[in-house]
């Protein structure tokens, strides 16, 4: 009974992770108008699944780290009640954020849940390990992403200009209705709606930017779109590689399931969560944080993919969310297109994530033993 509940709770956490995280890698595709929501989501799902499968072979360090060993006593790590409380606390926090449209870190949620459940269960928490192995990478990664995202955008912009690839804007023409006051007999005026031609030039809200020119004999726009899709797929692949073992570690630590089947179950639940629940976070990541064109989105994606993949291979628990948002902000800071009000809301949700997950996990950790002892 308890093993079945544990499996369901971990799959719930994986579902919540998919709803909150799956679209982050492809947000620039949708936000820059390179493709629509459905196509971007399908690409994110496929490449995230590929990253999850790769985690079977390339992410053993994260499996060990997120089992909780070293952070809380070993006796707690193997307790089904403890692992169940962690999964419920982190999953509830991440799913709530997804429903509200806030792109938060599942990594933060897991760390908060481990600490909250550990303290409630009476085991001492190794705060030294917490700071050096978990918190430090999480704090440094978004700052590093801002710098890398800004640098890559500047480098690519310089290369574009050197290659003679220029931007061109479409001209948007249409008909607008204008209200005109017409005089009537007796000094009375009447309002009448009359059509008028409207032409808009160089307005990002109305026109889409295109790239004119050729690079190595290939159309610049087609080449950029191809690279943009590849970079978005690389981010989603890196996210699957980084997040799947963190969640599957909960099953493995309690010996609830074989490693391979645990990773595959988590991968499937993550994919389902992304398909069913990604819409609100997708809107935040694609349109609310910063405006972008395809070239700018490509630069942000490439920096995210490089940082997250490197962290996964070295067992560093960085947040794909923090890195992705940091890369977008780095690019937006250079182009001066960052929308600071929603950005501040996202930053506030990051601050709340850890204590919220800790409180939910602490409550579950206190309640579960009493429930199953009856």
LINQUIWO-V488451 format. One line per field, one symbol per residue. ss: DSSP state (h for helix, s for strand, l for the rest). burial: b if it has 9 or more other ideal C-beta (glycine too) atoms within 8 Angstrom, else e. A space follows every 50 residues. Layout:
ss=???
burial=???
This chain:
ss=lhhhhhhhhhhhhhhhhhhhhllhhhhhhhhlllllhhhhhhhhhhhhhh hhhhhhhhlhhhhhhlllsllslhhhhllhhhhhhhhhhhhhhhhhhhhh lllllhhhhhhhhhhhhhhhllllllhhhhhhhhhhhhhhhhhhhhhhhh hhhhhhhhhhhhlllsssslsssssssssssssslllsssssssssssss slllllllsssslssllsshhhhhhhhhhhhhhhhhhhhhhhhhhhhhhh hhhlllllhhhhhhhhhhhhhhhhhhhlhhhhhhhhhhlslllhhhhhhh hhhhhhhhhhhhhllllllhhhhhhhhhhhhhhhhllslhhhhhhhhhhh hhhhhhhhhhhhhhhhhhhhhhll
burial=ebbebbbebbbbbbbbbbbbbbbbbbbbbbbbebeeeebbbebbbbbbbb bbbbbeebbeebbbbbbbeebbeeebbebbbbbbbbbbbbbbbbbbbbee ebbbbbbbbbbbbbbbbbbbbebebbeebbbebbbbbbeebbbbbbbbbb bbbbebbeebeeeebeeebeebeeeeeeeeeeeeeeeeeeeeeeeeeeeb eeeeeebebbbbbebeeeebbebbbebbbebbbbbbbbbbbbbbbbbbbb bbbbebbebeebbbbbbbbbbbbbbebbebbbbbbbeebbebbbbbbbbb bbbbbbbbbebbeebebbbbbbbbbbbbbbbbbbbeebbeebbebbeebb eebbebbbbbbbbbbbebbeeeee
